Amino acid sequence: MSDFTDLIDLAAERVGGAVLLANDEFFAPKEALLKPAPAEWREGVYTERGKWMDGWETRRRRSPGHDWCVVRLGIPGVVRGLTVDTSFFRGNYPEACSVEACAVDGVPEPAALAADAPWTEILPRSPLKGDARNAFAVQHDAPVTHLRLNIFPDGGVARLRVHGHGHFDASRLHPGSEVDLAAAEHGAIVPLCSDMFFGHRHNLIMPGRSTHMGDGWETRRRRGPGHDWTIVRLAARGTIHRVELDTDHFKGNAPGSCMLETCESGGRDSQLLAGSDDVWRVLLPETPLQPHARHRFTTLAHREPATHARLNIYPDGGVARLRLFGIPEGA
């Protein structure tokens, strides 16, 4: 987990991220910053304002100051790194950027947010390279809800990625209420898996139903003994009451069966847990799975508190979503 770019994109459109406001977007719209696809180049394509660019681009500044935009995170959480992608901006990229963050309640009006929010710098002014994915580690442990990207003095940015993990906030829950302890939006992460050749492991814990086969966790075809697996660090220590496992869109490549285990980490990291079979307890014994179906399991082997879950699939294949509903400790 040392590579922060492997973490969840807290600002992604798919989880509800949005660019709320920009002081200027003369050449290209601010909303393009969060497009899920990589930036593209269209040779010879022009609009009435100039060359079409796939990103956010401001006009050439002729007065003091700098340009900026405000982003609402789709998953409020802790930021561990940023990617400021200037792909195809070669003679029109900013010379530097900085990023500020804040944590606010509710859904404030964007102009008031930009002017009055308690902004804290999480990335000092840093040089940018053109036509490059500029990656910056962030050391800021407080959860945030919004970011302000400042570019100096003007120019274009193709994409912004905000790498981190969600934050479990018990105050948002009704006391004693059930919660999906495996949800990214509550702070769960998927630190490890045996393989993710076709689909990223973090897709398992994304909000909503999957939209297509690529929007799930999928391993390559296994040609030897063994089986595939993935580990979920729960959003909070808690007791799991029911399980949902969704194989939506996996019609010819769903696993034949699955098994679910849980454990308490005892302070051990995920790498150690993965190699310590004796710490895991079976929660759901090996059970057949159907293709393109939502499976619900309420008869579980135990109701002991856990911090991690391990999903084993036999022998390989794809799973769209995993939901682990339970009660967080202290709720």
C-alpha positions as CSV (number, residue, x, y, z in Angstrom):
1,M,0.0,0.0,0.0
2,S,3.0,2.3,-0.2
3,D,1.9,3.5,-3.7
4,F,-0.8,6.0,-3.0
5,T,-2.0,6.0,-6.6
6,D,-3.4,2.5,-5.9
7,L,-5.8,3.9,-3.4
8,I,-9.4,4.9,-4.1
9,D,-10.0,8.1,-6.0
10,L,-12.1,10.1,-3.5
11,A,-13.0,12.7,-6.1
12,A,-14.1,10.3,-8.9
13,E,-17.4,11.0,-10.7
14,R,-18.5,7.4,-10.0
15,V,-18.6,8.1,-6.2
16,G,-20.2,11.5,-6.5
17,G,-17.2,13.8,-6.9
18,A,-17.9,17.1,-8.7
19,V,-16.1,20.4,-9.7
20,L,-18.3,23.0,-8.1
21,L,-16.7,26.3,-9.1
22,A,-13.8,27.8,-11.1
23,N,-12.7,31.4,-11.4
24,D,-12.2,30.8,-15.2
25,E,-12.8,28.1,-17.7
26,F,-12.5,30.0,-21.0
27,F,-10.9,27.3,-23.2
28,A,-12.0,24.1,-21.5
29,P,-14.6,23.2,-18.8
30,K,-13.8,22.5,-15.2
31,E,-16.0,19.3,-15.2
32,A,-13.5,17.6,-17.5
33,L,-11.0,17.4,-14.6
34,L,-12.8,14.4,-13.1
35,K,-13.7,12.4,-16.2
36,P,-13.0,8.8,-15.6
37,A,-11.3,8.1,-18.9
38,P,-7.7,9.2,-19.6
39,A,-7.4,12.5,-21.5
40,E,-7.4,12.3,-25.3
41,W,-6.0,14.3,-28.1
42,R,-8.0,15.3,-31.2
43,E,-5.8,16.5,-33.9
44,G,-7.1,19.6,-35.8
45,V,-10.3,20.0,-33.7
46,Y,-11.1,23.6,-32.8
47,T,-14.0,25.4,-31.1
48,E,-15.0,29.0,-31.4
49,R,-12.6,29.7,-28.5
50,G,-9.6,27.8,-29.7
51,K,-8.0,24.4,-29.8
52,W,-10.3,21.7,-28.2
53,M,-8.5,20.3,-25.1
54,D,-9.6,17.5,-22.9
55,G,-9.4,19.1,-19.5
56,W,-9.8,22.4,-17.6
57,E,-8.1,25.3,-19.3
58,T,-8.2,29.0,-18.3
59,R,-7.3,32.0,-20.5
60,R,-3.9,33.6,-20.5
61,R,-3.7,35.8,-17.4
62,R,-2.8,39.5,-17.9
63,S,-3.2,40.6,-14.3
64,P,-1.7,39.5,-11.0
65,G,-3.0,36.4,-9.2
66,H,-3.7,32.8,-10.1
67,D,-6.5,30.5,-11.2
68,W,-8.4,28.0,-9.1
69,C,-11.3,25.6,-8.9
70,V,-13.2,23.9,-6.0
71,V,-13.8,20.2,-5.9
72,R,-16.3,18.3,-3.7
73,L,-15.1,14.8,-2.8
74,G,-17.6,12.0,-3.5
75,I,-16.1,10.2,-0.5
76,P,-15.1,12.5,2.3
77,G,-11.9,11.1,3.7
78,V,-8.2,11.2,4.3
79,V,-6.1,12.3,1.3
80,R,-2.8,10.4,0.9
81,G,-1.8,11.7,-2.5
82,L,-2.7,13.7,-5.6
83,T,-2.2,13.3,-9.3
84,V,-2.3,16.5,-11.3
85,D,-2.3,15.2,-14.9
86,T,-1.3,17.6,-17.6
87,S,-1.6,15.2,-20.5
88,F,-1.4,16.9,-23.9
89,F,-0.9,20.3,-22.3
90,R,2.6,21.0,-23.6
91,G,2.8,24.8,-24.2
92,N,-0.2,25.8,-22.1
93,Y,0.2,24.0,-18.7
94,P,0.6,25.8,-15.4
95,E,4.1,26.2,-14.1
96,A,3.0,25.2,-10.6
97,C,0.1,24.2,-8.4
98,S,-1.0,24.0,-4.8
99,V,-3.9,22.3,-3.1
100,E,-6.0,23.4,0.0
101,A,-8.6,21.3,1.8
102,C,-11.5,21.8,4.2
103,A,-14.1,19.9,6.1
104,V,-17.6,21.3,6.2
105,D,-21.0,19.9,7.0
106,G,-23.9,19.7,4.6
107,V,-23.9,21.1,1.1
108,P,-22.9,24.7,1.2
109,E,-23.4,27.1,-1.7
110,P,-20.2,27.0,-3.8
111,A,-19.4,30.7,-3.8
112,A,-19.7,30.9,0.0
113,L,-17.6,27.8,0.3
114,A,-14.8,29.2,-1.8
115,A,-14.8,32.5,0.1
116,D,-15.4,31.4,3.7
117,A,-14.5,27.8,4.3
118,P,-11.6,27.1,6.7
119,W,-9.0,26.2,4.0
120,T,-5.8,24.4,5.0
121,E,-2.9,23.9,2.6
122,I,-2.2,20.2,2.1
123,L,0.1,20.6,-0.9
124,P,2.4,23.6,-1.0
125,R,3.2,25.3,-4.3
126,S,4.9,22.7,-6.4
127,P,6.3,22.7,-9.9
128,L,4.4,20.9,-12.7
129,K,5.7,19.2,-15.8
130,G,3.7,19.5,-19.1
131,D,2.1,16.4,-20.7
132,A,2.8,14.4,-17.6
133,R,1.1,12.7,-14.6
134,N,2.5,14.8,-11.7
135,A,2.1,12.8,-8.5
136,F,2.4,14.3,-5.0
137,A,2.3,12.5,-1.7
138,V,0.2,14.2,1.0
139,Q,0.8,14.2,4.7
140,H,-2.5,15.3,6.2
141,D,-4.4,13.0,8.6
142,A,-7.6,14.9,9.1
143,P,-10.6,13.9,6.9
144,V,-11.7,16.5,4.4
145,T,-14.8,17.1,2.2
146,H,-13.6,19.6,-0.4
147,L,-10.4,20.6,-2.2
148,R,-9.3,23.8,-3.9
149,L,-6.8,23.3,-6.7
150,N,-4.7,26.4,-7.4
151,I,-2.7,26.8,-10.6
152,F,0.0,29.4,-11.1
153,P,-0.6,31.5,-13.0
154,D,-3.0,30.0,-15.5
155,G,-3.2,27.2,-18.1
156,G,-4.6,23.7,-18.4
157,V,-4.9,20.5,-16.4
158,A,-6.3,17.4,-18.0
159,R,-7.3,15.3,-14.9
160,L,-7.2,15.5,-11.1
161,R,-7.1,12.3,-9.0
162,V,-7.4,12.4,-5.2
163,H,-6.0,9.2,-3.7
164,G,-7.0,8.2,-0.2
165,H,-9.5,6.4,1.9
166,G,-12.9,7.2,3.3
167,H,-13.5,8.1,7.0
168,F,-15.8,6.3,9.3
169,D,-17.9,8.9,11.1
170,A,-20.1,7.2,13.8
171,S,-21.9,10.5,14.3
172,R,-23.7,10.1,10.9
173,L,-25.3,6.9,12.0
174,H,-28.3,6.2,14.2
175,P,-27.2,4.5,17.4
176,G,-27.4,0.7,16.9
177,S,-28.1,0.9,13.2
178,E,-26.7,-1.6,10.7
179,V,-24.1,-0.3,8.3
180,D,-22.1,-1.8,5.4
181,L,-18.7,-2.3,7.1
182,A,-17.1,-3.1,3.7
183,A,-18.2,0.2,2.0
184,A,-15.5,2.5,0.7
185,E,-17.7,5.5,1.6
186,H,-17.4,4.5,5.2
187,G,-13.7,4.0,5.2
188,A,-13.2,0.4,4.2
189,I,-10.3,-0.5,1.9
190,V,-9.1,-3.5,0.0
191,P,-5.3,-3.7,0.8
192,L,-4.5,-7.0,-0.9
193,C,-5.6,-9.6,-3.4
194,S,-4.1,-12.6,-5.1
195,D,-4.7,-11.2,-8.6
196,M,-6.6,-8.4,-10.3
197,F,-5.7,-8.8,-14.0
198,F,-9.0,-7.7,-15.4
199,G,-10.7,-5.7,-12.7
200,H,-9.3,-3.7,-9.7
201,R,-9.9,-5.0,-6.2
202,H,-11.4,-1.7,-5.0
203,N,-14.3,-2.1,-7.3
204,L,-15.7,-4.6,-4.8
205,I,-16.5,-1.9,-2.3
206,M,-17.6,0.9,-4.5
207,P,-21.1,2.5,-4.0
208,G,-24.0,1.3,-6.1
209,R,-24.5,-1.7,-8.4
210,S,-21.8,-2.3,-11.0
211,T,-22.5,-1.0,-14.4
212,H,-20.6,-3.4,-16.6
213,M,-18.1,-6.4,-16.3
214,G,-15.1,-4.0,-16.0
215,D,-16.7,-2.4,-12.9
216,G,-15.9,-5.4,-10.6
217,W,-12.9,-7.4,-9.3
218,E,-11.8,-10.0,-11.8
219,T,-8.8,-12.3,-11.8
220,R,-7.1,-14.1,-14.7
221,R,-8.0,-17.7,-15.6
222,R,-6.2,-20.0,-13.1
223,R,-4.2,-22.7,-14.8
224,G,-2.8,-24.4,-11.7
225,P,-3.9,-25.5,-8.2
226,G,-5.2,-23.1,-5.6
227,H,-7.8,-20.3,-5.6
228,D,-8.0,-16.5,-5.7
229,W,-8.7,-14.2,-2.7
230,T,-8.9,-10.7,-1.5
231,I,-8.8,-9.0,1.9
232,V,-11.0,-6.2,3.0
233,R,-10.1,-3.9,6.0
234,L,-13.5,-3.1,7.5
235,A,-14.5,0.5,8.0
236,A,-14.7,-0.1,11.7
237,R,-14.4,-3.1,14.1
238,G,-17.8,-4.7,14.2
239,T,-20.0,-7.7,14.1
240,I,-21.2,-8.9,10.6
241,H,-24.9,-9.9,10.5
242,R,-25.5,-10.5,6.8
243,V,-23.6,-10.7,3.6
244,E,-24.4,-9.7,0.0
245,L,-22.2,-10.9,-2.9
246,D,-23.0,-9.7,-6.4
247,T,-21.8,-11.3,-9.6
248,D,-23.7,-8.8,-11.9
249,H,-22.4,-8.9,-15.5
250,F,-20.2,-11.9,-14.8
251,K,-22.1,-14.4,-17.0
252,G,-19.4,-16.7,-18.3
253,N,-16.7,-16.0,-15.7
254,A,-18.3,-15.9,-12.3
255,P,-16.5,-18.0,-9.6
256,G,-17.9,-21.5,-9.1
257,S,-18.1,-20.9,-5.3
258,C,-16.9,-18.6,-2.5
259,M,-16.0,-18.7,1.1
260,L,-15.7,-15.8,3.6
261,E,-13.5,-15.6,6.6
262,T,-13.0,-12.8,9.3
263,C,-10.3,-12.0,11.8
264,E,-9.2,-9.4,14.3
265,S,-5.9,-7.9,13.2
266,G,-4.3,-7.5,16.6
267,G,-2.2,-4.7,15.1
268,R,-0.8,-6.9,12.3
269,D,-0.7,-5.4,8.8
270,S,-2.5,-7.0,5.9
271,Q,0.6,-8.7,4.5
272,L,1.1,-10.6,7.8
273,L,-2.6,-11.4,7.9
274,A,-2.6,-12.8,4.4
275,G,0.1,-15.3,5.4
276,S,-1.4,-16.3,8.7
277,D,-4.2,-18.8,8.1
278,D,-4.6,-19.6,11.8
279,V,-6.0,-16.1,12.5
280,W,-9.0,-16.5,10.2
281,R,-12.4,-17.9,11.2
282,V,-14.9,-19.1,8.6
283,L,-17.9,-16.8,8.5
284,L,-19.5,-18.3,5.4
285,P,-18.5,-21.8,4.4
286,E,-17.8,-22.6,0.8
287,T,-21.0,-21.9,-1.1
288,P,-21.9,-22.2,-4.8
289,L,-22.4,-19.0,-6.8
290,Q,-24.6,-18.2,-9.8
291,P,-23.5,-16.1,-12.7
292,H,-25.0,-12.5,-13.0
293,A,-26.8,-12.7,-9.7
294,R,-27.1,-11.1,-6.3
295,H,-26.5,-13.5,-3.5
296,R,-27.8,-12.8,0.1
297,F,-26.5,-14.8,3.1
298,T,-28.0,-14.4,6.6
299,T,-27.0,-17.8,8.1
300,L,-23.4,-17.2,9.2
301,A,-21.1,-19.4,11.2
302,H,-20.4,-16.9,14.0
303,R,-21.0,-13.3,15.2
304,E,-17.6,-12.4,16.6
305,P,-16.2,-8.9,16.2
306,A,-13.8,-8.5,13.3
307,T,-11.5,-5.9,11.7
308,H,-10.8,-7.7,8.4
309,A,-12.6,-10.1,6.0
310,R,-11.1,-12.4,3.4
311,L,-13.1,-13.4,0.4
312,N,-12.0,-16.6,-1.2
313,I,-13.3,-17.5,-4.7
314,Y,-12.9,-20.9,-6.3
315,P,-11.0,-21.2,-8.5
316,D,-11.0,-17.7,-10.1
317,G,-13.3,-15.3,-11.8
318,G,-15.2,-12.0,-11.2
319,V,-17.2,-10.5,-8.4
320,A,-19.0,-7.2,-8.8
321,R,-19.7,-6.1,-5.2
322,L,-19.3,-7.4,-1.7
323,R,-21.5,-6.0,1.1
324,L,-20.8,-6.9,4.8
325,F,-23.7,-5.5,6.9
326,G,-23.2,-5.3,10.6
327,I,-23.0,-3.2,13.8
328,P,-19.9,-1.2,14.4
329,E,-18.3,-1.5,17.9
330,G,-19.8,1.0,20.3
331,A,-22.9,1.7,18.1
